[in-house]
Amino acid sequence: MIKVTVTRDQSGLIHSFEMKGHADFAEHGKDLVCAGATAVSFGAVNAIISLTKITPIIKQKGDGGYLYVEVPSIESSEKAASMQLILESMIVSLQTIEQDYAKYIKITFKK
């Protein structure tokens, strides 16, 4: 199962997210849940970098079953708002996957 943990700060803004595990929906290379979650999360990170010119703190592990992304301190309120919108959009997309494949992906929120 893919476990996604989204951490919000006291004001409700996304501080970080962590994805770990494998969906095991299908064999490697044919796993639609894994492919969808990966595309959504990496797409969001790439959009943040491309659209805001800010690179978040990113940690990955070798087997592809781990991604941690942390929002850095940002001076520009416009760029911070853009980054939050991208991350909120990512969560909506992941929740859409979770609705149909709840046995394979679980999203939790913490403060």
Secondary structure, DSSP 8 states (H G I E B T S, - for coil): -EEEEEEE-TTS-EEEEEEES---SSSTT--HHHHHHHHHHHHHHHHHHHHH----EEEE-TTS-EEEEE----S-HHHHHHHHHHHHHHHHHHHHHHHH-TTTEEEEEE-
